[in-house]
Amino acid sequence: MKKIKILIVEDEIVAAMDLKTQIEKMKCEVTAIVHTQKRALNSIAQNEPDIIMMDIKLGKNQDGIELVKQIQQSKNIPVVYITAFSDDITMQKAFATNPIGYIVKPFSPNELRTNIQLAIYKLSQVPLKESNENHHYLGEGFYFDMVQKNLYYDDNFVKLGSKERVLLSILIDANYTKVKQEDLEDAIWDGHKPSQSALRTLLYRLKGKLGNNIIEVTYGYGYSLKRPK
């Protein structure tokens, strides 16, 4: 089996070298360590990676999220964000690019390993060849397997977290009717009251994978799926 190739885009040299060490311990190849948009694009052109580890805030006011958007215009390379920022605005912007992972600094080697393994897992998935009665069409090319609780986009597997699966399953079962926020919280967190922003953050993460045209938000009430056109 060929080595998974990973590009590191990080402007802090100590953090970048630590990432390189941890990645190589997983028997993956680091194609390059770069810290600017230009060098990142050049590196991808010369030796395209399987996964990109992307810092959100690069030097000289360069934005890693905008760089990912630029890359996605011509490439479909899974991205794992690495950042010191965990505020709602930054996460919402990042999730809109459909990353495979989002790691907040400082992070542990186990957290890094888990995110990279998830990215490798996504790369290894066998495409879904055909749809069946267990697959619910969400629109925009997305299908949800109601038995396996898996999400697909144009027959490609899209990794979901356990709570994302529960949230999406509930909205599908609601058959396009609105589900109250408190009912969602009770079902997803099994009767335990989550933090005030927990459901909103979960929704941002899921919408980052689905786009903004599938889940409808009724502020102050709850959520529903939009009927596909």
C-alpha positions as CSV (number, residue, x, y, z in Angstrom):
1,M,0.0,0.0,0.0
2,K,1.4,3.4,-1.0
3,K,2.2,6.0,1.7
4,I,-0.4,8.7,2.3
5,K,1.1,12.0,1.3
6,I,0.4,15.0,3.6
7,L,1.1,18.7,3.0
8,I,1.7,20.9,6.1
9,V,0.7,24.5,5.7
10,E,1.8,26.2,8.9
11,D,3.7,29.4,9.6
12,E,5.0,28.4,13.1
13,I,8.2,26.4,12.4
14,V,8.2,24.6,15.8
15,A,4.5,23.6,15.4
16,A,5.2,22.5,11.8
17,M,8.2,20.3,12.8
18,D,6.1,18.7,15.6
19,L,3.4,17.9,13.1
20,K,5.9,16.4,10.7
21,T,7.3,14.2,13.4
22,Q,3.8,13.0,14.5
23,I,2.7,12.4,10.8
24,E,5.9,10.4,10.0
25,K,5.3,8.2,13.1
26,M,2.0,7.2,11.4
27,K,4.1,6.0,8.3
28,C,2.8,8.9,6.2
29,E,4.9,11.0,3.9
30,V,5.2,14.8,4.4
31,T,5.4,16.3,0.9
32,A,6.4,19.7,2.2
33,I,6.2,22.3,4.9
34,V,5.1,25.7,3.6
35,H,3.8,28.9,5.2
36,T,2.4,31.0,2.4
37,Q,-0.4,30.7,-0.1
38,K,1.9,30.8,-3.1
39,R,4.2,28.1,-1.8
40,A,1.3,25.9,-0.9
41,L,-0.2,26.1,-4.4
42,N,3.3,25.5,-6.0
43,S,3.8,22.5,-3.7
44,I,0.4,21.0,-4.7
45,A,1.1,21.5,-8.4
46,Q,4.5,19.8,-8.1
47,N,3.6,16.9,-5.7
48,E,-0.2,16.7,-5.0
49,P,-0.9,15.5,-1.5
50,D,-3.7,13.2,-0.4
51,I,-4.4,15.3,2.7
52,I,-3.7,19.0,3.6
53,M,-3.0,20.1,7.2
54,M,-4.0,23.8,7.0
55,D,-3.4,26.5,9.6
56,I,-6.2,29.0,9.5
57,K,-4.1,32.1,10.3
58,L,-0.9,32.2,8.2
59,G,1.7,34.9,8.3
60,K,1.3,38.4,6.6
61,N,-2.5,38.3,7.2
62,Q,-3.0,35.3,4.8
63,D,-6.1,33.3,5.5
64,G,-5.9,29.5,5.4
65,I,-9.7,29.2,4.8
66,E,-9.5,31.4,1.7
67,L,-6.6,29.3,0.5
68,V,-8.6,26.1,0.9
69,K,-11.4,27.7,-1.2
70,Q,-8.9,28.5,-3.9
71,I,-7.6,25.0,-3.9
72,Q,-11.1,23.5,-4.1
73,Q,-11.7,25.3,-7.3
74,S,-9.6,22.7,-9.1
75,K,-8.8,20.0,-6.5
76,N,-10.7,17.7,-4.2
77,I,-8.1,17.2,-1.4
78,P,-9.4,16.5,2.2
79,V,-8.4,19.2,4.6
80,V,-7.7,19.1,8.3
81,Y,-7.6,22.6,9.9
82,I,-5.2,23.3,12.7
83,T,-5.9,26.6,14.6
84,A,-5.9,28.4,17.9
85,F,-9.3,29.8,17.1
86,S,-12.5,28.1,18.2
87,D,-15.0,31.0,18.0
88,D,-18.3,30.5,16.1
89,I,-17.5,32.8,13.2
90,T,-14.2,31.1,12.4
91,M,-15.7,27.6,12.8
92,Q,-18.6,28.5,10.6
93,K,-16.3,29.8,7.8
94,A,-14.1,26.7,8.1
95,F,-16.9,24.2,8.2
96,A,-18.4,25.8,5.0
97,T,-15.3,24.3,3.1
98,N,-16.3,20.8,4.3
99,P,-13.1,19.9,6.2
100,I,-12.4,16.3,7.3
101,G,-11.1,17.6,10.7
102,Y,-10.7,20.7,12.9
103,I,-8.0,20.6,15.6
104,V,-7.7,23.4,18.1
105,K,-4.2,24.2,19.4
106,P,-2.8,23.1,21.7
107,F,-3.7,19.5,20.7
108,S,-2.5,16.1,21.8
109,P,-0.8,13.5,19.6
110,N,-3.9,11.3,20.0
111,E,-6.2,14.0,18.7
112,L,-3.9,14.6,15.7
113,R,-3.7,10.9,15.0
114,T,-7.5,10.5,15.2
115,N,-8.1,13.3,12.7
116,I,-5.5,12.0,10.2
117,Q,-6.9,8.5,10.5
118,L,-10.4,9.8,9.7
119,A,-9.0,11.5,6.6
120,I,-7.3,8.3,5.6
121,Y,-10.5,6.4,6.2
122,K,-12.4,8.7,3.9
123,L,-9.8,8.3,1.2
124,S,-10.1,4.5,1.4
125,Q,-13.9,4.3,1.1
126,V,-15.4,2.4,-1.8
127,P,-17.8,4.6,-3.8
128,L,-21.5,3.8,-3.4
129,K,-22.5,2.5,-6.9
130,E,-26.2,2.6,-6.7
131,S,-29.0,3.9,-4.5
132,N,-31.7,1.8,-2.9
133,E,-34.9,2.2,-0.8
134,N,-32.8,2.7,2.4
135,H,-31.2,5.8,0.9
136,H,-33.0,9.1,1.6
137,Y,-32.2,11.8,-1.0
138,L,-31.5,15.2,0.7
139,G,-30.9,17.3,-2.5
140,E,-27.8,18.9,-3.9
141,G,-26.4,15.4,-4.7
142,F,-26.5,14.1,-1.1
143,Y,-28.0,10.8,0.1
144,F,-28.3,9.4,3.6
145,D,-28.3,5.6,4.2
146,M,-30.9,5.2,6.9
147,V,-29.7,1.7,7.9
148,Q,-25.9,2.3,8.1
149,K,-26.4,6.0,9.0
150,N,-23.9,7.1,6.4
151,L,-23.9,10.2,4.2
152,Y,-22.9,10.2,0.6
153,Y,-22.3,12.9,-2.0
154,D,-22.4,11.9,-5.6
155,D,-21.7,8.3,-4.5
156,N,-18.7,9.4,-2.3
157,F,-18.7,8.7,1.4
158,V,-18.8,11.8,3.7
159,K,-17.6,11.2,7.2
160,L,-20.1,12.2,10.0
161,G,-19.6,12.4,13.7
162,S,-22.0,10.4,15.9
163,K,-24.0,13.4,17.0
164,E,-24.2,14.7,13.4
165,R,-25.7,11.3,12.4
166,V,-28.3,11.5,15.1
167,L,-29.2,15.1,14.2
168,L,-29.6,14.3,10.5
169,S,-31.6,11.1,11.3
170,I,-34.0,13.1,13.4
171,L,-34.6,15.7,10.8
172,I,-35.2,13.0,8.1
173,D,-37.6,11.2,10.4
174,A,-39.5,14.5,10.9
175,N,-40.4,14.4,7.2
176,Y,-39.7,18.1,6.5
177,T,-41.6,19.4,9.6
178,K,-39.8,21.6,12.1
179,V,-38.2,20.0,15.2
180,K,-37.9,22.1,18.3
181,Q,-34.5,23.0,19.5
182,E,-35.1,21.5,23.0
183,D,-36.4,18.2,21.5
184,L,-33.2,17.9,19.4
185,E,-31.0,18.7,22.5
186,D,-32.9,16.1,24.5
187,A,-32.5,13.4,21.9
188,I,-28.9,14.1,20.9
189,W,-27.5,14.5,24.4
190,D,-29.8,11.7,25.8
191,G,-31.6,14.0,28.3
192,H,-28.6,15.9,29.5
193,K,-28.6,19.6,29.0
194,P,-25.8,20.7,26.7
195,S,-24.1,24.0,26.7
196,Q,-26.0,26.9,25.1
197,S,-23.9,26.9,21.9
198,A,-23.5,23.1,21.6
199,L,-26.4,22.5,19.2
200,R,-25.5,25.6,17.1
201,T,-21.9,24.4,16.8
202,L,-23.1,20.9,15.8
203,L,-25.4,22.4,13.2
204,Y,-22.5,24.6,11.8
205,R,-20.4,21.5,11.5
206,L,-23.1,19.5,9.7
207,K,-24.0,22.4,7.4
208,G,-20.3,22.7,6.6
209,K,-20.6,19.2,5.1
210,L,-24.0,19.6,3.5
211,G,-23.9,23.2,2.4
212,N,-26.5,25.9,3.3
213,N,-29.4,24.7,1.2
214,I,-30.5,21.5,2.9
215,I,-31.2,22.4,6.6
216,E,-33.5,25.3,7.3
217,V,-33.2,27.2,10.5
218,T,-36.2,28.9,12.2
219,Y,-34.6,31.1,14.7
220,G,-36.1,30.9,18.2
221,Y,-37.8,27.6,17.3
222,G,-35.9,24.8,15.7
223,Y,-34.8,23.1,12.4
224,S,-36.1,21.2,9.5
225,L,-34.9,19.8,6.2
226,K,-35.8,21.6,3.0
227,R,-37.6,19.6,0.3
228,P,-35.2,18.8,-2.5
229,K,-36.1,20.4,-5.8
